[in-house]
Amino acid sequence: MVTSVQDRKKTGADLPATHEEMVQAIAASYEGLSKRLKQIAAYALDHPNDFAIDTIAETAHKADVHPSALIRFAQAFGFDGFTDVQKLFQRRLLEAHTSYEARLKSVRDAGDNTPPALLERFTQSDIAALEHLRDVIPADKLEKAIGLLGSARVIHIMAMHRAFPLAAYFYYAAASMRRRVQLIDNTGGMGREQLNQIAPDDALFVASFSSYTPEVIHAAEETHRRGIPVVAITDHPLSPLIANSSICFHVRDAAVHDFRSLGASMCLVQTLVVGLGAGA
């Protein structure tokens, strides 16, 4: 639930002090926002660089809202005005040596489509995505996720469509380490029966990317509702997996000509699995 300025002052709630904290606050409060404020939240998360440097009039035009809505957006999170929120986004730009978005844009804008040039663009995009992953994933979050998975009697694994390779690798690598794992793959249309096998002392690992496979979201929601640990990988701070997991990693994989890589997401899966093995 989003609190007003007065409510925050009464309760002594801390304002977001960094861009990362602001993203977390938006994700946690998103469902309670009005339609217009949701529109601004989505724009801020999708276009953080523009949100940092544009005037309030320019931001309002791009987000298709009235400028006063930007002030209400800031106040919904306890700030006095739009510029207070904007400063968090500006600080993010100042702290980055070369922004991830700018590096990817330079790769995408190259016009040469010969095979060697395509290989160069894919590798450079993945390098940028991997370095971004390294910079933004908190160590304590990794340790907590590995702890939840490591204490589970059985780790159940589920992903579909583009995310399926993450599940397949997790299952293969963990099984090779003699971890008790089950792949929920809906073989024979028995996905519901497979999901019902998750016991209270188990854990669920899921991955899903936009436009979010309903079966995976349902599995995470149902398992999380039962109080069973769910560790998730997704691609957006407003992904439905955020609200239906114990720990959710937001990963920005590289894309060239709209062909999305799994390099960063797979690197994170490898980190989780090897971390499991190291703690065995």
Secondary structure, 3 states (H helix, E strand, C coil): CCCCHHHHHHHCCCCCCCHHHHHHHHHHHHHHCCHHHHHHHHHHHHCHHHHHHCCHHHHHHHHCCCHHHHHHHHHHCCCCCHHHHHHHHHHHHHHCCCCHHHHHHHHHCCCCCCHHHHHHHHHHHHHHHHHHHHHHCCHHHHHHHHHHHHCCCCEEEEECHHHHHHHHHHHHHHHHCCCCEEECCCHHHCHHHHHCCCCCCCEEEEECCCCCCHHHHHHHHHHHHCCCCEEEEECCCCCCCHHHCCEEEECCCCEECCEECCHHHHHHHHHHHHHHHHCC
